[in-house]
Amino acid sequence: MPREDGRRPVGVLGDDPLDGTAGGAPRGAPGHPDNDTADAIAGLDALDTPVVRRTPWWQQLLRTWLPPLVALAAIIGIWQAVWASAVLPEFRLPAPGVVGEQFAEIVIDGSIWSILWTSISRAAIGFLFALAIATPLGLLVAKVPLVRAAIGPLLTGLQSLPSVAWVPAAVLWFGLTDATIFYVVLLGSVPSIANGLVAGIDQVPPILPRAGRVLGATGFAMARFVLLPAALPGYLAGCKQGWAFAWRSLMAAEIIAMGPALGLGLGAYLKNGADVSNISQVFAGILLILIVGIGIELLVFRPLERRVLRARGLALTV
């Protein structure tokens, strides 16, 4: 019972927060308000924490490689059906088996490895140089208004310019040398990488650079520890597009600029087939170019993209 002065007797459970009770229920018992608050906070934490489901390696392998293989088998099946219907003459559309024999020929004599190495090594070296040029260039364009106003539109225009247009000029400037190939690859990939980084930095929340400045990050430290990590998704998208442009530029340069000093790459292999009207060699070259492009996507960029998304809680499977 309450006392006459309105104060509750000591030791009686009630609404006094000092004795660990509220609403007649002790702290920890069902119905206590503190329990509801703790449950609400735990629920919010659960919403912010991504649930990562780990899958076995063989399931990841099947999920990565099986769909492209099934699509490739379907394309070959359609190709075989069209060839069997004789809609197109043999010199325009060879049978899949004939193209397979062309593949087997370059595999048996070992020339396929030198052909692949010539093109892939050129593309990789050119792409690495493009990264080294485009990354600081993208940072300058994104953070210096005067630089952005001066060369921002130029980068966008270069990105839309077909890289094959640079091949004749590169041949006149550098001759039939590797410099011609690398020049075309750089002009094809640098604008895409730089624009991707600019787009990624434009989407960085302003509070992150402010927090970096408060912690003492300026100049290179700001770019290294704040801007680049925050802009990584857009930067990675620009790198993917830059690689695609580099690969296409390389093929265009190898098809047009041919000479003994340049060796035999995929583009030259395809062009040699066209020069002698060997349609099976032309198809073999096209398929090799396509296979390399798909392989780089699945082996390099897809794992990088998955890792970046997982680090941001956006990939639910590992």
N, C-alpha and C positions, 0 to 999 in steps of 0.2 A: 504493500500500500504506500502511496506517496506521503511524504511528511507535510506538516502544516505549512512549512516555509516554501513548499513547491519543489524542494530538492529531493532527488531519489536516494533512498538508502543505499549505502555502500554495499557492494556484493550482489545487488539485484541486477540481473541482465535486462538490458533495454536498448535505448538508442544512443548510448554514450559511445563515441568512437574510441575513447581511451581504453575502454574495457574490451575492445575487439568485437563489439556487437553493433548491429544496426537492424532496425526493423524487427527486433526480437530474435534474430538469428545470429549465432556466433560466426566470426570470420572463418571461412573455409566450409561452412555448412551450405547446403543448397538454398538459394534464394537470397544470399547476401549480395549487396550491390557490388562489392569489390570483386566477387566472382564473375559477375556479368561483364565488368570492365575488362578483366583479364581475358575472358573468352573472346570479347570483341577484338582486343589487340591481337590475340593469337590468330583469329580469323583473318585479320588484315595482313599479318605476316605471312600466312599461308597463301594469300592471294598474290603477294609480291614474290614468293619463292617459286620458280618454275619446277615442275615435276619432270625430271629427266628419266626417261625409260631407256635403259641400256639393252641393246639388242646384240645377239651373238654375231661374231665376225662373218660367219657364212651367210647370215641373213642380210647383213650390210652389203656383202659382195653380190648376192643375188639382186638386191634392190638397186644396186648401182649399175650392174652390167647386163642383167637379164632384159630389161625393157629395150635398150638400144639393140641388143642382139635379135630380139623378137621383131623389132621394126625393120632391121636389116634383112632378116629372113623373109618378111612380108614383101619388101621392095624387090628382092631377088625373085620371089615367086611371081609377082606382077610382071617383072621384066621378062621372065621366061615365057609367061603366057602371051605377052605382046609379040615376042620374037616368034613363037610357035604359030601365031595367027598370020604371019607373013604380011603384016600391014606395011612394014618398012623393009626395004631390001637389005641384004646381008651387009653391004658395005656401009650402011648407015646405022644399023643396030645389030651388033654382034650378039651371039648367044652368050649367056653367063658362063657356060663351060669353056668357050673360046677365051674369054677374058681371064678365067681361072687358069687356063694353060699359060697365058702370058705372065700371070703372077708367078706360076711355078717356074717358068723359065728364068726370071730374074732372081728368084730365090735360090734355085739350084746353082746358077753360075756365081752367086754371091754379090752381084752388082746392086741388089736392092739395098744392102746395108750402106754402101758408099753413097748411093743416091739419097737415102734418108738422112744420113749424117751431114751431107753437104747442106741440105736445106734447113734441117732442124738446128744445126750449129749456127748458121747465119741468123736464123730467126731469134735464137736465144741471145746471141751476142748483141744483135741490134736492139732487142727488147730491153736488155739490161742497160745499155747506153741510153735508151729512151727514158727509162725510169730515173736514171741519174740526172737527166736534163729536165724532165717534166715535173719532178717533185718540187725542187726549189722554185721552178717557174710558176707552178700552180700556187705555191705559198705566197709568192710575190703578188701575183694577180689577185688572190683572194684578200690580202691584207693591206695592200698599198693602192689607194684609190686612183692615183695618177697612172700607175702601171696598168691597172684594170681598164681605165678609160682609153689608154693608148693601144694595148695589144690584145685586150679581151675580145673585141670583134674579129681581130685577125686570127686568133686561135679558133674561133667558131667557124670562120670561113675556110681555114685550112682543113678543119675536120670534115667539112662537106665536100672539099675538092677531091675528086678521084685521084688516088696516088699514082695510077698509071700515067697520068699527065706529066709527072715529073721524070719519067724514064728517058724520053728523048733528050731533055736538057741535061740530065745526069750523065748520059753517054757522051754528049758533046763536051762536058766539063771534065769528067774523070776517065773517059775511055771505057773499054771493056775490062774493068777491074772490079775487085770486091768493093772498092769505095763507092761505085755506082749503086751496088745492091744495098749497102748500109745507108747511103744517103736517102734512098727511096723508102726504106723501112723506117728510118727515123721520122721523116716527114709524114709518114702514114700513122705512126703510133703516138708521137709526142703530144699533138693537140688533144687526142682523146683522153690520155692519162691526165694531162693538166686540167682539162675541163671537168673530169670526174672529181679530181681533188678540190677544185674550186666549188663545185656543187656540194660536196661533202662538208666543206668548211662553212659554207653559207647556211647549212642546216644545224650547225653546232649551237646549242643553247647559249645565250650571252653570259649566263651565270658562270659557265665553266671557265672562260678566259678571265673573268673578274676574280673568281676564286684562285686561279693560278697566279694572278698578279699579287693577290693578298699573300700568297705563300712564297712569293719571291721569284716566280718564273717569268723571265723576260727573254726576248730574242730566241736563240736556238733552243733553250730549255722550254719555252712556251710552245714552240712548234713540235719539239720531240715528245714532251710529256703531256701536253694538253690537246693541241689542235689535231695532230695526226691520229692519236688514238680515238678521239671523238669523231673524226671524219672518216674513220676506217671503212665503214660500209660503202660510202660514196667513192672513196679512193679505190677500193677493191673492184667496184663496178667499172670505174674508169680503166683500171688495169686489164680487166677482162676484155673490154672493148678495144683497148690499145693493142692487146695481143692479137685479136681478130683482125684489126687493121694492119698490123705488122705482117701477119701471115699472108693476107691478101696482097699487100704491097710486094712482098717477097716473090710470090708466084708471078705477079705481073712483070716484075723486073727480070726474073729468070726466063720467062717466055720471050720477052722482047730482046734483052741484052744477052746474047749467046756468044761464047768464044772459048778457045782452048784454055785461057787463063782463068776462066770462071768455073771450070769443072762441069760435072753433070749432076744437076739437082732435079727436083721433081718437076719444076717448070720446064727445064730443058728437055727432060725425058718425054714430057707430054708433047712439046713442040716437035721433037724429032719424029714422034709417031704421026703427027699431022703432016709433016713434010713428005713422008713416004706413003701417005694415005693408009696407014695401019690403024684402023679404027679400034681394034682390040687393045693396042698399046695406049691409044688416047683414053679409052675407058679405064684402063688399069691405072694410068696416071691420075685421072680424076678421082678414082676411088682411094688411091693412096693419100692424096691431098686431104680428102674428107676424113679418112681414118686417123691421120695425124691430128687434125683439128679436134675431132671427138675425143681422142686419147688425152690431149693436153687439158681439155675441159674436165674430163672425169678424174684424171690423176693429179692435177695441180690445182685448178681453180675451184672445183667442187669441194674438196676437203678444206681449203682455206676459207671458203664462204661458210661452210658448216661450222668451222671452228669459231669464226667471228660471230655468227648468230648465236652459237651456244654460249659464248662468253657474255652475251647481252640478254640471255634468258629467252631467246626467240626460237631456238631449236630444241624440240622436246625429245628427240631421240639421239643417241650416241652410238 
